[in-house]
Amino acid sequence: MKLDPTKMKDWEIAAEAEKHMKTVYQLAEELGLEQEELLPYGHYVAKIDYKKVLERLKDRPNGKYIDVTAITPTPLGEGKSTTSIGLVEGLGKRKQNVIGALRQPSGGPTMNIKGSAAGGGLAQIIPLDKFSLGLTGDINAIMNAHNLAMVALTARMQHEFNYDDETLAKRGLKRLDIDPKRVEMGWVIDFCAQALRHIVIGLGGKKDGYPMESKFWIAVASEVMAILAVARDLKDFRERIGKIVIAFDRSGKPITTEDLEVAGAMCAWMVDAINPNMIQTIEGQPVLIHAGPFANIAIGQSSIIADYVGLKLADYVVTESGFAADIGYEKFWNIKCRLSGLTPDCVVVVATIRALKCHGGAPIPLPGRPIPKEYFEENLEWVEKGCENLLHCVNIVKKSGVTPVVCINAFYTDSKAEIELVKKICEEHGIRAAVSEHWLKGGEGALELADAVMDACNEPTNFRFLYELDEPVKDRIEKIAKEVYGADGVIYLPDAEAKIKLIEADEELRRMPICMVKTHLSLSDNPALKGVPKGWQLRVRDVLIYRGSGFIVPVAGDISLMPGTGSDPAYRRIDVDVETGKVKGLF
Amino acid sequence: MKLDPTKMKDWEIAAEAEKHMKTVYQLAEELGLEQEELLPYGHYVAKIDYKKVLERLKDRPNGKYIDVTAITPTPLGEGKSTTSIGLVEGLGKRKQNVIGALRQPSGGPTMNIKGSAAGGGLAQIIPLDKFSLGLTGDINAIMNAHNLAMVALTARMQHEFNYDDETLAKRGLKRLDIDPKRVEMGWVIDFCAQALRHIVIGLGGKKDGYPMESKFWIAVASEVMAILAVARDLKDFRERIGKIVIAFDRSGKPITTEDLEVAGAMCAWMVDAINPNMIQTIEGQPVLIHAGPFANIAIGQSSIIADYVGLKLADYVVTESGFAADIGYEKFWNIKCRLSGLTPDCVVVVATIRALKCHGGAPIPLPGRPIPKEYFEENLEWVEKGCENLLHCVNIVKKSGVTPVVCINAFYTDSKAEIELVKKICEEHGIRAAVSEHWLKGGEGALELADAVMDACNEPTNFRFLYELDEPVKDRIEKIAKEVYGADGVIYLPDAEAKIKLIEADEELRRMPICMVKTHLSLSDNPALKGVPKGWQLRVRDVLIYRGSGFIVPVAGDISLMPGTGSDPAYRRIDVDVETGKVKGLF
């Protein structure tokens, strides 16, 4: 059956492709995995025993490492995931040994308005239902590990409230004296449950908990998820889990999971989750799916462990940074690469004609609303003006010493002249650019991109960090603001000043990398400003501290750790074919 | 290494046995499973595609079907799970083709005081860590399916509060007018989180939900779990899911998951969970683990689907009913067998000398406290008196027309004379009895039991239900109270009377089986009364209705759907060996 994305829904294409997909045993054979290293979860999903693979192949040189980022997107997105998958398919078509390494989607958006994150058109990963509905259960494991910590916290507060020191001592417990007004952590659930954003818990009698305000976050915003993305191995993971600060005591001292004697049990729930998952593109290339941390308070990238595994198994590994180059790639560059010790060989900057027009002056398109008619009419002026944002984003990549490749993610309604204009501008600036039609044509449509990427990977790189960890925190924030975002400087509000003082006084904290919270819809901290905003200062309101994941998080944008479910969510159209067990209606 | 349960902890025995355990591929080969039917989850856990197996083997006659129940237990339990596992091992030692079919434990008790439910001593199932920590994720799937319904409910209430009918209509929604004071369902989490028992949600602004009281239950108390246990196939499962009543509207009409358009998506999260899981005993016999519904508001038995599969694959299937014969076996008999169409060939009634002494007059032992010294001294009088409870429980089994076998679950401190006395009393009443030392000796210690069970299975049975579904609800409750519990009659409080009237007026409800809520610590509704209480009436306070699982639930005992975490819970001692990934400290 011919797969035509202009006529078929994404899930229909996936269902058709799944009829001929490879088993994980075939994928493993193609990758040269030993039987012990493959942990199948059914016939089409597997985990890979990262430790065994890395031990066996420790002397094999790494493959080429490619990160996919984007220009400042419109609220509709630039198709980074779709491009990443298309590039994997394109390299596959060129007979290269390639693996994708992508994030696992949250159940919240999948059941809500946004839908799954399996790509689209002929650039998709399958099996779609397994990918969209929890895969091998890593997010559930995170949910359990995280909530167990909250159980330990609230049970402890209750018992300390009900018992005197002597009774506590009989059970080997010393009063922690947790401050109910300074519980930092919420509970987690992996849906958009706005009703649980602000709650009061512990009502009822003495045995029904300790009454206090509390909150739920979406599971992927858990610090446990952030840690899964950055841990180098199980040992590193276990140590970081124990450092998570859940609350403060009444004297202001942090209370960690280790203080609550729950860190070991949390880790026990995560033992399987530390192994990356493997599925495939609809053209049969393997894709590792592992971790999916929030892109604002965390790094928004798939795991370091998956990248380690991929680079040993394949000649090309394609991964992706959440959000745009200023915030997503900056974190890849200065956090993920620093923690992993890996350096990319090439960075793809994805741009759509739609987003370029938006940066050039077209009205901003909004999700769930019809796309303004301006986007269906050729407008070279807007496109040219919009390329300023593209050039800025390419320059961010150049600052890291890595070779950029611009990918024009073509939509079949784009005009030829618009696409040619972007190519011309890139050429004038000496930037490799490729047009890619993976959505419409799969790997066949991504050959130009694949070739450009292979060329770029053959160029020498000169990777360097934007800052060193021993630089003062303010200097580092300023470097990001000026050199990456293009701000004139940084304004710190009092809360932020106080926190920075605290951080600078702590030997461990002061050496942690910076993980910025800022909108991805503008290079500036104001989502309404398109193009390349000039003459502005970055306002840092607060600085959060994540000891477990090991980030200093300056807050220069909104943080929402629990999205809301809309009035017309995806779950209304999802059902199961009870004869075949196939899920219908995912998108 | 010699495994000695008097010197080793359960988890140490499990760890030792796991070094030599079979892979699921070996187990599958021994069972004659086709490759397509085995869905491995790693090398030592698998799911079995129930549909493929049942289709291929539809003409094969079923194996023998054995249910394990117990006398009225002490609060420490009678070792039913351990005996079930021991019997599987014993039948295995006799070279029989045997499968166990047991419940999956909840994370709550495992992390709290009770510990896991993997048996003990040399009668255990492995891998212990996978079994104890979520296995293939079925409970997580239940948690997600269930909580998605709560998201749908609360989001809908919020949108109906914020928008007028016209705005709702634009999104294809008609006002459901849900009564915030009549939301029946809580959220679920699979831990003992007493702090979430009574909560207030939806605080904050217009976009932060609808403010109301709410609650959390432990995940295994979810009606989705109850449905997983009784569903005959995916079609049946899907239909039942859609009938779950979440709330009532202001006119008193029930609001179902189907009304909220979320039933299909809930089912989508459960597609894999419907397949039973397979692990093994420490002696290498396969054990199916599937479903683990609460024994009070639900049936407290493993799934019908697992029994179907087991009976096609093996000559003997050993399953277990939660709680004692009066409440656990009664539900097996009149609910599970009715819904499955299966009938048991033999029922094992487990008794410990400890419980018999307790029924005879010894002080009641309590969990977490030292066992009273009386239990370490021979007392034939107490044992003899206690046998009244045993004989009552055996008679319950006889009423169902099935052959009972008494299993004296021997502890190595029991006196020989005590054990002989119980055997003699059974003999005098014409009851097959066997002493089993599976805890100390594994299958070798369970040969007498295995032989007795094989003998019993060769006897003809005359299975009959206690009641028919077209009998009036009150008549049915009375039959259970009088003929099973030994009550003189039933007293209905006003709430119960009102509900029964409502049920009798509804064509679908009035034909649903009865699923009683009553303490398992006494044959009566008063947990303090041991032996065989006489001259009492069963007090039915209320009658709950579970349309999805399809039960009428008369409430004659306490219902706690969210246990509490104690001050010295198991998680304090659980950790991970970061070199091997093995979990330490589970019990």
Chai-1 contact restraints between the chains, C-beta under 6 A:
chainA,res_idxA,chainB,res_idxB,connection_type,confidence,min_distance_angstrom,max_distance_angstrom,comment,restraint_id
A,L39,B,G42,contact,1.0,0.0,6.0,A-B,restraint_1
A,P40,B,P40,contact,1.0,0.0,6.0,A-B,restraint_2
A,Y41,B,Y41,contact,1.0,0.0,6.0,A-B,restraint_3
A,G42,B,L39,contact,1.0,0.0,6.0,A-B,restraint_4
A,L133,B,W269,contact,1.0,0.0,6.0,A-B,restraint_5
A,G137,B,G137,contact,1.0,0.0,6.0,A-B,restraint_6
A,G137,B,N140,contact,1.0,0.0,6.0,A-B,restraint_7
A,N140,B,G137,contact,1.0,0.0,6.0,A-B,restraint_8
A,N140,B,N140,contact,1.0,0.0,6.0,A-B,restraint_9
A,N147,B,I189,contact,1.0,0.0,6.0,A-B,restraint_10
A,L148,B,F191,contact,1.0,0.0,6.0,A-B,restraint_11
A,V151,B,F191,contact,1.0,0.0,6.0,A-B,restraint_12
A,V151,B,A193,contact,1.0,0.0,6.0,A-B,restraint_13
A,V151,B,T565,contact,1.0,0.0,6.0,A-B,restraint_14
A,T154,B,A195,contact,1.0,0.0,6.0,A-B,restraint_15
A,A155,B,T565,contact,1.0,0.0,6.0,A-B,restraint_16
A,H159,B,S567,contact,1.0,0.0,6.0,A-B,restraint_17
A,R171,B,S567,contact,1.0,0.0,6.0,A-B,restraint_18
A,R171,B,D568,contact,1.0,0.0,6.0,A-B,restraint_19
A,I189,B,N147,contact,1.0,0.0,6.0,A-B,restraint_20
A,F191,B,L148,contact,1.0,0.0,6.0,A-B,restraint_21
A,F191,B,V151,contact,1.0,0.0,6.0,A-B,restraint_22
A,A193,B,V151,contact,1.0,0.0,6.0,A-B,restraint_23
A,Q194,B,D208,contact,1.0,0.0,6.0,A-B,restraint_24
A,Q194,B,G209,contact,1.0,0.0,6.0,A-B,restraint_25
A,A195,B,T154,contact,1.0,0.0,6.0,A-B,restraint_26
A,A195,B,I201,contact,1.0,0.0,6.0,A-B,restraint_27
A,A195,B,G202,contact,1.0,0.0,6.0,A-B,restraint_28
A,A195,B,G209,contact,1.0,0.0,6.0,A-B,restraint_29
A,L196,B,I201,contact,1.0,0.0,6.0,A-B,restraint_30
A,R197,B,G204,contact,1.0,0.0,6.0,A-B,restraint_31
A,R197,B,D208,contact,1.0,0.0,6.0,A-B,restraint_32
A,H198,B,L203,contact,1.0,0.0,6.0,A-B,restraint_33
A,H198,B,G204,contact,1.0,0.0,6.0,A-B,restraint_34
A,H198,B,D208,contact,1.0,0.0,6.0,A-B,restraint_35
A,I199,B,I199,contact,1.0,0.0,6.0,A-B,restraint_36
A,I199,B,I201,contact,1.0,0.0,6.0,A-B,restraint_37
A,V200,B,V200,contact,1.0,0.0,6.0,A-B,restraint_38
A,I201,B,A195,contact,1.0,0.0,6.0,A-B,restraint_39
A,I201,B,L196,contact,1.0,0.0,6.0,A-B,restraint_40
A,I201,B,I199,contact,1.0,0.0,6.0,A-B,restraint_41
A,G202,B,A195,contact,1.0,0.0,6.0,A-B,restraint_42
A,L203,B,H198,contact,1.0,0.0,6.0,A-B,restraint_43
A,G204,B,R197,contact,1.0,0.0,6.0,A-B,restraint_44
A,G204,B,H198,contact,1.0,0.0,6.0,A-B,restraint_45
A,K207,B,G564,contact,1.0,0.0,6.0,A-B,restraint_46
A,D208,B,Q194,contact,1.0,0.0,6.0,A-B,restraint_47
A,D208,B,R197,contact,1.0,0.0,6.0,A-B,restraint_48
A,D208,B,H198,contact,1.0,0.0,6.0,A-B,restraint_49
A,G209,B,Q194,contact,1.0,0.0,6.0,A-B,restraint_50
A,G209,B,A195,contact,1.0,0.0,6.0,A-B,restraint_51
A,L234,B,V578,contact,1.0,0.0,6.0,A-B,restraint_52
A,K235,B,V578,contact,1.0,0.0,6.0,A-B,restraint_53
A,R238,B,V578,contact,1.0,0.0,6.0,A-B,restraint_54
A,E261,B,R572,contact,1.0,0.0,6.0,A-B,restraint_55
A,V262,B,Y571,contact,1.0,0.0,6.0,A-B,restraint_56
A,G264,B,I574,contact,1.0,0.0,6.0,A-B,restraint_57
A,G264,B,D575,contact,1.0,0.0,6.0,A-B,restraint_58
A,A265,B,Y571,contact,1.0,0.0,6.0,A-B,restraint_59
A,A265,B,I574,contact,1.0,0.0,6.0,A-B,restraint_60
A,C267,B,V576,contact,1.0,0.0,6.0,A-B,restraint_61
A,A268,B,I574,contact,1.0,0.0,6.0,A-B,restraint_62
A,A268,B,V576,contact,1.0,0.0,6.0,A-B,restraint_63
A,A268,B,V583,contact,1.0,0.0,6.0,A-B,restraint_64
A,W269,B,L133,contact,1.0,0.0,6.0,A-B,restraint_65
A,V271,B,V576,contact,1.0,0.0,6.0,A-B,restraint_66
A,V271,B,G581,contact,1.0,0.0,6.0,A-B,restraint_67
A,G564,B,K207,contact,1.0,0.0,6.0,A-B,restraint_68
A,T565,B,V151,contact,1.0,0.0,6.0,A-B,restraint_69
A,T565,B,A155,contact,1.0,0.0,6.0,A-B,restraint_70
A,S567,B,H159,contact,1.0,0.0,6.0,A-B,restraint_71
A,S567,B,R171,contact,1.0,0.0,6.0,A-B,restraint_72
A,D568,B,R171,contact,1.0,0.0,6.0,A-B,restraint_73
A,Y571,B,V262,contact,1.0,0.0,6.0,A-B,restraint_74
A,Y571,B,A265,contact,1.0,0.0,6.0,A-B,restraint_75
A,R572,B,E261,contact,1.0,0.0,6.0,A-B,restraint_76
A,I574,B,G264,contact,1.0,0.0,6.0,A-B,restraint_77
A,I574,B,A265,contact,1.0,0.0,6.0,A-B,restraint_78
A,I574,B,A268,contact,1.0,0.0,6.0,A-B,restraint_79
A,D575,B,G264,contact,1.0,0.0,6.0,A-B,restraint_80
A,V576,B,C267,contact,1.0,0.0,6.0,A-B,restraint_81
A,V576,B,A268,contact,1.0,0.0,6.0,A-B,restraint_82
A,V576,B,V271,contact,1.0,0.0,6.0,A-B,restraint_83
A,V578,B,L234,contact,1.0,0.0,6.0,A-B,restraint_84
A,V578,B,K235,contact,1.0,0.0,6.0,A-B,restraint_85
A,V578,B,R238,contact,1.0,0.0,6.0,A-B,restraint_86
A,G581,B,V271,contact,1.0,0.0,6.0,A-B,restraint_87
A,V583,B,A268,contact,1.0,0.0,6.0,A-B,restraint_88
